[in-house]
Amino acid sequence: MELIPTFFGLSPNYKPILHNQIFELVYYGKGGFNWNDVYNMPVWLRIFYYKKIDETLTKQKKAQETKTQSAKKPKINRPAI
């Protein structure tokens, strides 16, 4: 029989989510955050920064893809008439 907590608390599957967010904020924050600061940060603020980093990385990825696509287009050299 599995015991289900009767008090308010976080579910066991929240821990990997929390630590993944901490890792990504510290790693992609480029020195702006340390582990202790992110761990003790209010949830709403951690989610705000997490979303901002995600938006920034998505924009960078799109810009890189656009740059790569434009570089791949073959240029046809036609002689002047």
C-alpha positions, 0 to 999 in steps of 0.5 A: 500500500502506497502512502499518499501525503495528506499535507501540502507539498511538492510531488516527487516528480517536481525535483527533476524539473526544479534541478533542470531549471537550476542547471539551465539558468546557471549554464545559459545565464553565463555567470549571471546566476549561481546554484544557491541563488537560483535554488532560493529564488522565488518560483515566479522569478525563476520561471520569468528568467527561465522563459527569458533565456528560452526566448533568447536562445530561440531567437538566436537559433532562428537567426543562425538558421536564417544566416545559414540558409542565406549562405547556402543559396548558390550565387549564379555568376552570369557574364555581362552582356 
